[in-house]
Amino acid sequence: MFDEKGLKVFLKRDDMIHPIISGNKWRKLKYQLKRAKQEGKTHLVSFGGAYSNHLIALAAAASRFGFKATGFVRGEEVMNDSIWMCRLHGMQLIFTDRESYRNKPALFDKHFGNDGQAFFIDEGGASAEAARGCSELVDELPQTYQHMFCACGTGATAAGLMNGIKNNHMDTVFHAVPVLKNGDFMADEIRRYQTYPQPFELHTEYHFGGYAKTTPELIAFIKNFIATTGIMIEPVYTGKMLYALTDLAGKDHFAPGSHILAIHTGGLWGLLGMKDLF
């Protein structure tokens, strides 16, 4: 279909950075771990759901780079493949009721306020340092593109990529695909981390029911994509983004001759909680 529309579509394989700390997880953690080292902190503390890719990546990064790690997990205590991966890497887990979980700084202060070695990392790694790390992806690109696509959950990755586009003086239209329902708020989240205000397109209609929600149509798209390309994707982030790109291309959203770059942000461990869907 891309050929029929006269489009050239490229995929930045950030999922190949590291087998566990892959994609935007590596980039978002890079400067936060550097700052923790500089401040003499030895204990990383963060937050996530029971199937959190972020907590898996943080646990792996902590073990790889010599930190202790604790994760606050939203909801009742469970055991699943993601929890097992976190524990395998030595992460201590604190299951937390959903009401308490809403105030993450208060949770941190309650448990680790007197721990001078503890270092706060927000859910998903969202921070200005995360955006800085993600901006470096653009420095690695071998050419310019008319369009760039990325899934977004916190806005830090999207903002970082746009900062990189600006820093490299690229005339590229950025397309953010929120993976949450009612994703219009994502525009403000993205702007929080932008160093230079710049326009972008926000495609809010590809959430498939909300965060980590799917439909048979999305699952069928992902199965076909993997079977025909040999490239693994998952339903939480990259699957939704690629569906959006494909759907928009089919609706003639892009001028013939356009070069389009899609960012594979990793997160393949998200498949662990969705095996039954396939």
NUMARLUM-243696 format. One record per residue (C-alpha): x, y, z; residue in one letter. Coordinates in steps of 0.02 Angstrom, whole numbers. Layout:
<pts>
<pt east="X" north="Y" up="Z" rest="A"/>
...
</pts>
This chain:
<pts>
<pt east="0" north="0" up="0" rest="M"/>
<pt east="145" north="119" up="37" rest="F"/>
<pt east="212" north="86" up="-137" rest="D"/>
<pt east="41" north="119" up="-213" rest="E"/>
<pt east="34" north="287" up="-121" rest="K"/>
<pt east="211" north="332" up="-174" rest="G"/>
<pt east="277" north="334" up="4" rest="L"/>
<pt east="444" north="279" up="76" rest="K"/>
<pt east="425" north="218" up="255" rest="V"/>
<pt east="575" north="188" up="369" rest="F"/>
<pt east="583" north="112" up="543" rest="L"/>
<pt east="712" north="169" up="671" rest="K"/>
<pt east="751" north="8" up="764" rest="R"/>
<pt east="779" north="76" up="939" rest="D"/>
<pt east="716" north="-92" up="1003" rest="D"/>
<pt east="890" north="-157" up="960" rest="M"/>
<pt east="986" north="-46" up="1083" rest="I"/>
<pt east="982" north="-179" up="1220" rest="H"/>
<pt east="882" north="-339" up="1244" rest="P"/>
<pt east="796" north="-276" up="1401" rest="I"/>
<pt east="836" north="-90" up="1422" rest="I"/>
<pt east="778" north="-53" up="1246" rest="S"/>
<pt east="714" north="94" up="1147" rest="G"/>
<pt east="656" north="249" up="1235" rest="N"/>
<pt east="680" north="163" up="1405" rest="K"/>
<pt east="868" north="168" up="1381" rest="W"/>
<pt east="864" north="346" up="1317" rest="R"/>
<pt east="747" north="408" up="1455" rest="K"/>
<pt east="852" north="331" up="1593" rest="L"/>
<pt east="1023" north="380" up="1526" rest="K"/>
<pt east="1040" north="554" up="1600" rest="Y"/>
<pt east="939" north="514" up="1756" rest="Q"/>
<pt east="1061" north="375" up="1801" rest="L"/>
<pt east="1206" north="491" up="1761" rest="K"/>
<pt east="1134" north="621" up="1880" rest="R"/>
<pt east="1107" north="490" up="2015" rest="A"/>
<pt east="1291" north="441" up="2000" rest="K"/>
<pt east="1346" north="623" up="2005" rest="Q"/>
<pt east="1243" north="652" up="2163" rest="E"/>
<pt east="1314" north="497" up="2245" rest="G"/>
<pt east="1146" north="407" up="2249" rest="K"/>
<pt east="1147" north="218" up="2251" rest="T"/>
<pt east="962" north="176" up="2263" rest="H"/>
<pt east="841" north="205" up="2117" rest="L"/>
<pt east="657" north="217" up="2163" rest="V"/>
<pt east="518" north="222" up="2034" rest="S"/>
<pt east="338" north="177" up="1995" rest="F"/>
<pt east="233" north="74" up="1875" rest="G"/>
<pt east="92" north="-48" up="1847" rest="G"/>
<pt east="100" north="-236" up="1865" rest="A"/>
<pt east="156" north="-253" up="1682" rest="Y"/>
<pt east="268" north="-101" up="1678" rest="S"/>
<pt east="402" north="-99" up="1543" rest="N"/>
<pt east="481" north="46" up="1635" rest="H"/>
<pt east="506" north="-54" up="1795" rest="L"/>
<pt east="582" north="-200" up="1700" rest="I"/>
<pt east="702" north="-81" up="1611" rest="A"/>
<pt east="746" north="8" up="1773" rest="L"/>
<pt east="777" north="-156" up="1863" rest="A"/>
<pt east="893" north="-212" up="1723" rest="A"/>
<pt east="981" north="-44" up="1716" rest="A"/>
<pt east="1006" north="-43" up="1905" rest="A"/>
<pt east="1085" north="-215" up="1903" rest="S"/>
<pt east="1191" north="-171" up="1750" rest="R"/>
<pt east="1258" north="-6" up="1820" rest="F"/>
<pt east="1276" north="-48" up="2004" rest="G"/>
<pt east="1121" north="25" up="2087" rest="F"/>
<pt east="995" north="-44" up="2210" rest="K"/>
<pt east="817" north="-27" up="2146" rest="A"/>
<pt east="642" north="-18" up="2219" rest="T"/>
<pt east="480" north="-10" up="2122" rest="G"/>
<pt east="310" north="45" up="2186" rest="F"/>
<pt east="182" north="-62" up="2095" rest="V"/>
<pt east="6" north="4" up="2072" rest="R"/>
<pt east="-129" north="-112" up="2140" rest="G"/>
<pt east="-143" north="-273" up="2239" rest="E"/>
<pt east="1" north="-395" up="2250" rest="E"/>
<pt east="13" north="-512" up="2100" rest="V"/>
<pt east="140" north="-626" up="2019" rest="M"/>
<pt east="164" north="-621" up="1831" rest="N"/>
<pt east="305" north="-628" up="1704" rest="D"/>
<pt east="343" north="-442" up="1719" rest="S"/>
<pt east="352" north="-448" up="1909" rest="I"/>
<pt east="464" north="-601" up="1893" rest="W"/>
<pt east="581" north="-506" up="1776" rest="M"/>
<pt east="594" north="-361" up="1899" rest="C"/>
<pt east="633" north="-477" up="2044" rest="R"/>
<pt east="756" north="-578" up="1939" rest="L"/>
<pt east="859" north="-419" up="1920" rest="H"/>
<pt east="855" north="-387" up="2107" rest="G"/>
<pt east="721" north="-253" up="2115" rest="M"/>
<pt east="623" north="-241" up="2278" rest="Q"/>
<pt east="437" north="-213" up="2249" rest="L"/>
<pt east="309" north="-121" up="2356" rest="I"/>
<pt east="129" north="-153" up="2303" rest="F"/>
<pt east="26" north="2" up="2335" rest="T"/>
<pt east="-160" north="38" up="2338" rest="D"/>
<pt east="-218" north="146" up="2193" rest="R"/>
<pt east="-265" north="296" up="2299" rest="E"/>
<pt east="-95" north="309" up="2382" rest="S"/>
<pt east="-10" north="279" up="2215" rest="Y"/>
<pt east="-82" north="441" up="2145" rest="R"/>
<pt east="37" north="546" up="2251" rest="N"/>
<pt east="207" north="477" up="2204" rest="K"/>
<pt east="315" north="609" up="2291" rest="P"/>
<pt east="220" north="575" up="2453" rest="A"/>
<pt east="249" north="387" up="2433" rest="L"/>
<pt east="433" north="417" up="2405" rest="F"/>
<pt east="446" north="530" up="2558" rest="D"/>
<pt east="350" north="408" up="2668" rest="K"/>
<pt east="464" north="262" up="2630" rest="H"/>
<pt east="629" north="342" up="2580" rest="F"/>
<pt east="624" north="522" up="2639" rest="G"/>
<pt east="761" north="485" up="2765" rest="N"/>
<pt east="865" north="382" up="2643" rest="D"/>
<pt east="1002" north="496" up="2578" rest="G"/>
<pt east="1048" north="367" up="2447" rest="Q"/>
<pt east="873" north="359" up="2368" rest="A"/>
<pt east="844" north="440" up="2198" rest="F"/>
<pt east="667" north="477" up="2135" rest="F"/>
<pt east="624" north="429" up="1955" rest="I"/>
<pt east="446" north="467" up="1900" rest="D"/>
<pt east="329" north="340" up="1821" rest="E"/>
<pt east="383" north="299" up="1645" rest="G"/>
<pt east="544" north="395" up="1675" rest="G"/>
<pt east="459" north="559" up="1627" rest="A"/>
<pt east="576" north="707" up="1655" rest="S"/>
<pt east="677" north="841" up="1567" rest="A"/>
<pt east="826" north="721" up="1571" rest="E"/>
<pt east="718" north="592" up="1481" rest="A"/>
<pt east="678" north="716" up="1343" rest="A"/>
<pt east="863" north="757" up="1328" rest="R"/>
<pt east="907" north="574" up="1305" rest="G"/>
<pt east="772" north="548" up="1175" rest="C"/>
<pt east="827" north="701" up="1077" rest="S"/>
<pt east="991" north="613" up="1038" rest="E"/>
<pt east="900" north="487" up="929" rest="L"/>
<pt east="884" north="620" up="794" rest="V"/>
<pt east="1073" north="644" up="790" rest="D"/>
<pt east="1089" north="463" up="731" rest="E"/>
<pt east="975" north="477" up="580" rest="L"/>
<pt east="1061" north="454" up="410" rest="P"/>
<pt east="943" north="570" up="315" rest="Q"/>
<pt east="799" north="691" up="336" rest="T"/>
<pt east="615" north="644" up="328" rest="Y"/>
<pt east="457" north="740" up="289" rest="Q"/>
<pt east="365" north="653" up="432" rest="H"/>
<pt east="411" north="568" up="596" rest="M"/>
<pt east="294" north="457" up="698" rest="F"/>
<pt east="306" north="404" up="880" rest="C"/>
<pt east="188" north="330" up="1008" rest="A"/>
<pt east="174" north="427" up="1169" rest="C"/>
<pt east="120" north="388" up="1347" rest="G"/>
<pt east="198" north="527" up="1451" rest="T"/>
<pt east="252" north="651" up="1317" rest="G"/>
<pt east="438" north="651" up="1362" rest="A"/>
<pt east="493" north="547" up="1213" rest="T"/>
<pt east="391" north="649" up="1089" rest="A"/>
<pt east="457" north="812" up="1160" rest="A"/>
<pt east="635" north="749" up="1154" rest="G"/>
<pt east="619" north="697" up="973" rest="L"/>
<pt east="549" north="868" up="927" rest="M"/>
<pt east="691" north="951" up="1020" rest="N"/>
<pt east="810" north="845" up="916" rest="G"/>
<pt east="721" north="893" up="756" rest="I"/>
<pt east="742" north="1076" up="801" rest="K"/>
<pt east="924" north="1056" up="853" rest="N"/>
<pt east="963" north="974" up="686" rest="N"/>
<pt east="870" north="1107" up="587" rest="H"/>
<pt east="757" north="977" up="505" rest="M"/>
<pt east="598" north="1025" up="416" rest="D"/>
<pt east="503" north="873" up="481" rest="T"/>
<pt east="319" north="862" up="532" rest="V"/>
<pt east="307" north="767" up="696" rest="F"/>
<pt east="159" north="651" up="728" rest="H"/>
<pt east="121" north="599" up="907" rest="A"/>
<pt east="5" north="449" up="934" rest="V"/>
<pt east="-61" north="445" up="1114" rest="P"/>
<pt east="-91" north="267" up="1174" rest="V"/>
<pt east="-215" north="325" up="1308" rest="L"/>
<pt east="-399" north="366" up="1291" rest="K"/>
<pt east="-445" north="551" up="1284" rest="N"/>
<pt east="-267" north="591" up="1235" rest="G"/>
<pt east="-291" north="776" up="1198" rest="D"/>
<pt east="-206" north="817" up="1364" rest="F"/>
<pt east="-46" north="744" up="1290" rest="M"/>
<pt east="-18" north="906" up="1195" rest="A"/>
<pt east="14" north="997" up="1359" rest="D"/>
<pt east="123" north="855" up="1425" rest="E"/>
<pt east="231" north="864" up="1269" rest="I"/>
<pt east="248" north="1053" up="1282" rest="R"/>
<pt east="310" north="1035" up="1462" rest="R"/>
<pt east="471" north="957" up="1399" rest="Y"/>
<pt east="495" north="1053" up="1237" rest="Q"/>
<pt east="645" north="1170" up="1236" rest="T"/>
<pt east="575" north="1261" up="1085" rest="Y"/>
<pt east="388" north="1277" up="1053" rest="P"/>
<pt east="346" north="1200" up="885" rest="Q"/>
<pt east="188" north="1132" up="804" rest="P"/>
<pt east="150" north="947" up="787" rest="F"/>
<pt east="6" north="834" up="740" rest="E"/>
<pt east="-82" north="738" up="880" rest="L"/>
<pt east="-179" north="584" up="824" rest="H"/>
<pt east="-292" north="540" up="971" rest="T"/>
<pt east="-407" north="415" up="885" rest="E"/>
<pt east="-289" north="263" up="890" rest="Y"/>
<pt east="-297" north="215" up="1074" rest="H"/>
<pt east="-405" north="59" up="1043" rest="F"/>
<pt east="-497" north="82" up="1207" rest="G"/>
<pt east="-361" north="155" up="1317" rest="G"/>
<pt east="-191" north="117" up="1389" rest="Y"/>
<pt east="-143" north="-67" up="1363" rest="A"/>
<pt east="-316" north="-96" up="1287" rest="K"/>
<pt east="-333" north="-185" up="1120" rest="T"/>
<pt east="-461" north="-239" up="991" rest="T"/>
<pt east="-461" north="-391" up="875" rest="P"/>
<pt east="-421" north="-272" up="732" rest="E"/>
<pt east="-262" north="-210" up="817" rest="L"/>
<pt east="-206" north="-386" up="864" rest="I"/>
<pt east="-235" north="-445" up="684" rest="A"/>
<pt east="-132" north="-298" up="619" rest="F"/>
<pt east="12" north="-339" up="737" rest="I"/>
<pt east="11" north="-525" up="696" rest="K"/>
<pt east="15" north="-485" up="511" rest="N"/>
<pt east="153" north="-356" up="532" rest="F"/>
<pt east="265" north="-476" up="628" rest="I"/>
<pt east="229" north="-622" up="511" rest="A"/>
<pt east="269" north="-521" up="354" rest="T"/>
<pt east="419" north="-420" up="416" rest="T"/>
<pt east="500" north="-525" up="552" rest="G"/>
<pt east="502" north="-369" up="663" rest="I"/>
<pt east="425" north="-389" up="835" rest="M"/>
<pt east="305" north="-254" up="894" rest="I"/>
<pt east="180" north="-249" up="1038" rest="E"/>
<pt east="2" north="-184" up="1065" rest="P"/>
<pt east="36" north="-51" up="1197" rest="V"/>
<pt east="144" north="72" up="1100" rest="Y"/>
<pt east="227" north="32" up="933" rest="T"/>
<pt east="83" north="-74" up="869" rest="G"/>
<pt east="-39" north="71" up="890" rest="K"/>
<pt east="81" north="195" up="813" rest="M"/>
<pt east="112" north="88" up="659" rest="L"/>
<pt east="-75" north="56" up="639" rest="Y"/>
<pt east="-103" north="245" up="643" rest="A"/>
<pt east="32" north="276" up="513" rest="L"/>
<pt east="-38" north="141" up="399" rest="T"/>
<pt east="-217" north="202" up="418" rest="D"/>
<pt east="-170" north="382" up="383" rest="L"/>
<pt east="-70" north="331" up="231" rest="A"/>
<pt east="-221" north="236" up="165" rest="G"/>
<pt east="-324" north="395" up="186" rest="K"/>
<pt east="-199" north="498" up="81" rest="D"/>
<pt east="-139" north="600" up="230" rest="H"/>
<pt east="36" north="615" up="153" rest="F"/>
<pt east="92" north="686" up="-12" rest="A"/>
<pt east="160" north="559" up="-137" rest="P"/>
<pt east="349" north="552" up="-128" rest="G"/>
<pt east="352" north="581" up="60" rest="S"/>
<pt east="485" north="497" up="166" rest="H"/>
<pt east="409" north="443" up="333" rest="I"/>
<pt east="507" north="384" up="485" rest="L"/>
<pt east="423" north="278" up="620" rest="A"/>
<pt east="512" north="259" up="788" rest="I"/>
<pt east="514" north="83" up="862" rest="H"/>
<pt east="525" north="127" up="1047" rest="T"/>
<pt east="556" north="-51" up="1106" rest="G"/>
<pt east="448" north="-107" up="1252" rest="G"/>
<pt east="429" north="-283" up="1185" rest="L"/>
<pt east="414" north="-351" up="1361" rest="W"/>
<pt east="238" north="-278" up="1356" rest="G"/>
<pt east="192" north="-436" up="1260" rest="L"/>
<pt east="212" north="-537" up="1421" rest="L"/>
<pt east="44" north="-483" up="1488" rest="G"/>
<pt east="-47" north="-508" up="1322" rest="M"/>
<pt east="5" north="-681" up="1265" rest="K"/>
<pt east="-173" north="-746" up="1274" rest="D"/>
<pt east="-229" north="-617" up="1145" rest="L"/>
<pt east="-120" north="-697" up="1012" rest="F"/>
</pts>
